């Protein structure tokens, strides 16, 4: 990229998370945008500070300490634009995931059609559904009103009516919402997003317009019975979410003001980045991003013609942890543990961690607990997200994950792991990818920030991505196979750039590594048995496949899909320890 | 780094805002002395609503129905009161199914509010009302000892405190519920048996201060009609030495328990208040501090959950922990003289 094209503007990105706030600086170095440094501080959305701008200032100050230059002025405001003495930055973007999940009422005409679409739309942000209303709802209108008054939603998402279709039925659904809102104090009235039959916009405005805190319209998410078009509504929902958060989180309006309105929900910004990357890669396989955060687990997947963004507050690693047991069993969490941990210890851990989401595991036992919980949460999130992956996504076998390449992992639980092997094993166990893929660790949690930065500078994300700001863990080869433990399932040989060779004979139930350092490339030849598929069809190997290295090299996962774990707990724990060691995780 | 503060202090000025969830009527007056259980504000709301579709019942258009409806918003209707009558030789009528208040009329429909729920906001601590927030609540000020907890069952009460703990790691057993303890607030140790909670309910006790509770008993604890404040955590966590010392030496004193649930966003936390008369106002404790050598700190999680210690030094840069993670950390001397390295995010300042 010629230097002249790059305007030379520095960009600060602030991510206000549930546990931590990060300030990340991007600037032009040698003609190209680079990730320069990041500062982090505990988030201050909660009491006693209750002002997110304070946490942001602390994070910026921590960044100032690294950069040895001033970004804040004497009145503690961000210096915008940058000054001749080098202080300040030229622009700011903000992403937000802090705050409790937004209480949401989902409304649709038909349960399996528009209500389902509205539910899917709601899952694209930090929302907790408190009630559903549809034509199939057997409650009387007054019972629906009482339910709304009791559950007090912050947000109502309405879908229904194909374009030019039903109108009377949609009005019938809106009546209880309008009446209930009328009884709520003005400051407690919900924001409303209408994403149904466009012809009813004016009527919706007259029925609930004056009774909602904000009224947003998007194009119909279900324009016809067999068509679903969620992305435009996701964008509108993201804007509405920021308005709700500005009301709930003191100080966010200051940050948004500094950012000139460039504030996005963190998950939405990640989704934007995934959409952008899947367009860039344009591969037959999907692109997957997983983010395990305190407020939620976010799955963003990009496919040829569709992107999927799923935000699961119920699988977050913070305040919602005790509720995880409503979605899974203690045994299913502890199956991932390398230690013999009593069930009561796990339950105590979930409650204690929910009290203090920002705490980190200091002991080995706490780390094992944290990793086991994170694995099961990500596993559940992937199972849920898979239901909404497109039917034409490239797969090896139904009921397994589609083919993804690359897989990008972020969020504190993954990026803070002490060794890349730990993060990789968490991903391999929870996502259970198939075929051949590159795994990238977003160790600085840049994905959402780049997604937000793209709204003010579309060159920046591309150049930062190419600059090595992400840590490549390596290439994974995950055959779909079922065999006897110890049976040989594939033979692989890597030819390095210098002509040297190394090989591996992968046995069922084992993890193996062939070294290939970051920045190095090699050619991989794989021979597989008849019942083995690595993405080229059963029994078909590959010759001279160019691959790139990473922190771990080339990792072969011969443990079968779905992952085959012994039922005997002692043997299972021993095996998991062995897998940990295989990946250098200890 | 901002250090959160966990209040355990022998004498301080306590100022608390007490607010209704929705607007209502503030009963307390400025400078009024209030007791812990005294109602300072109240509000009412409808228990349920009934929507009468007059247009449909009379078989007329919504506009025609509106003309036939006899009641107006705010009318108080007895059961069976006539709301609308149709036309014709044998006109149909629509009547109120139950006694209620008309809250909306229009579009051929009438919405009635039936029944009433009352919410009474209690003071939560003894003190003086120093500010009235119109329609919402009051600010109360008091002085005395303050111990914050981590979990509460939502109840409020006060009474004489009796100490049943021999040491910070005592377990509350059902056989300790002696009839002589009726009407007392009990300093009880770890809650590990449902029978212990039940035995205190049967006395009845006026409150329980526990160091920890096992999570399967949380639902049972919420059902108890007496307040329960948990000081340190979940599982088998001994009481932190600062709270134990203050509470055990305050036995036989009047204490107030406000066992409201922890809300990280509003800052509400369960609290134990030991009212003490003072001639001058002691200082209000600060809500944030910085970690520094000499700071008294409380451990928020394993390996020493709830333990009190003193910071010896803040480690420069990042320190590798026994878990393998790297974080900003401090060297801390615990109250059992053990010296440990603790990440800053796993501690809070006690003050």
Boltz contact constraints between the chains, C-beta under 6 A:
constraints:
  - contact:
      token1: [A, 46]
      token2: [B, 264]
      max_distance: 6.0
  - contact:
      token1: [A, 46]
      token2: [B, 265]
      max_distance: 6.0
  - contact:
      token1: [A, 47]
      token2: [B, 267]
      max_distance: 6.0
  - contact:
      token1: [A, 48]
      token2: [B, 267]
      max_distance: 6.0
  - contact:
      token1: [A, 48]
      token2: [B, 287]
      max_distance: 6.0
  - contact:
      token1: [A, 48]
      token2: [B, 288]
      max_distance: 6.0
  - contact:
      token1: [A, 141]
      token2: [B, 51]
      max_distance: 6.0
  - contact:
      token1: [A, 142]
      token2: [B, 49]
      max_distance: 6.0
  - contact:
      token1: [A, 142]
      token2: [B, 50]
      max_distance: 6.0
  - contact:
      token1: [A, 142]
      token2: [B, 51]
      max_distance: 6.0
  - contact:
      token1: [A, 145]
      token2: [B, 49]
      max_distance: 6.0
  - contact:
      token1: [A, 146]
      token2: [B, 48]
      max_distance: 6.0
  - contact:
      token1: [A, 146]
      token2: [B, 49]
      max_distance: 6.0
  - contact:
      token1: [A, 185]
      token2: [B, 22]
      max_distance: 6.0
  - contact:
      token1: [A, 347]
      token2: [B, 215]
      max_distance: 6.0
  - contact:
      token1: [A, 348]
      token2: [B, 234]
      max_distance: 6.0
  - contact:
      token1: [A, 348]
      token2: [B, 235]
      max_distance: 6.0
  - contact:
      token1: [A, 351]
      token2: [B, 215]
      max_distance: 6.0
  - contact:
      token1: [A, 351]
      token2: [B, 234]
      max_distance: 6.0
  - contact:
      token1: [A, 352]
      token2: [B, 233]
      max_distance: 6.0
  - contact:
      token1: [A, 352]
      token2: [B, 234]
      max_distance: 6.0
  - contact:
      token1: [A, 352]
      token2: [B, 301]
      max_distance: 6.0
  - contact:
      token1: [A, 355]
      token2: [B, 150]
      max_distance: 6.0
  - contact:
      token1: [A, 356]
      token2: [B, 300]
      max_distance: 6.0
  - contact:
      token1: [A, 358]
      token2: [B, 345]
      max_distance: 6.0
  - contact:
      token1: [A, 359]
      token2: [B, 300]
      max_distance: 6.0
  - contact:
      token1: [A, 359]
      token2: [B, 301]
      max_distance: 6.0
  - contact:
      token1: [A, 359]
      token2: [B, 345]
      max_distance: 6.0
  - contact:
      token1: [A, 359]
      token2: [B, 346]
      max_distance: 6.0
  - contact:
      token1: [A, 360]
      token2: [B, 325]
      max_distance: 6.0
  - contact:
      token1: [A, 360]
      token2: [B, 327]
      max_distance: 6.0
  - contact:
      token1: [A, 360]
      token2: [B, 343]
      max_distance: 6.0
  - contact:
      token1: [A, 360]
      token2: [B, 345]
      max_distance: 6.0
  - contact:
      token1: [A, 361]
      token2: [B, 323]
      max_distance: 6.0
  - contact:
      token1: [A, 362]
      token2: [B, 321]
      max_distance: 6.0
  - contact:
      token1: [A, 362]
      token2: [B, 323]
      max_distance: 6.0
  - contact:
      token1: [A, 362]
      token2: [B, 343]
      max_distance: 6.0
  - contact:
      token1: [A, 362]
      token2: [B, 346]
      max_distance: 6.0
  - contact:
      token1: [A, 363]
      token2: [B, 302]
      max_distance: 6.0
  - contact:
      token1: [A, 363]
      token2: [B, 303]
      max_distance: 6.0
  - contact:
      token1: [A, 363]
      token2: [B, 322]
      max_distance: 6.0
  - contact:
      token1: [A, 363]
      token2: [B, 323]
      max_distance: 6.0
  - contact:
      token1: [A, 364]
      token2: [B, 323]
      max_distance: 6.0
  - contact:
      token1: [A, 366]
      token2: [B, 302]
      max_distance: 6.0
  - contact:
      token1: [A, 367]
      token2: [B, 323]
      max_distance: 6.0
  - contact:
      token1: [A, 418]
      token2: [B, 324]
      max_distance: 6.0
  - contact:
      token1: [A, 418]
      token2: [B, 325]
      max_distance: 6.0
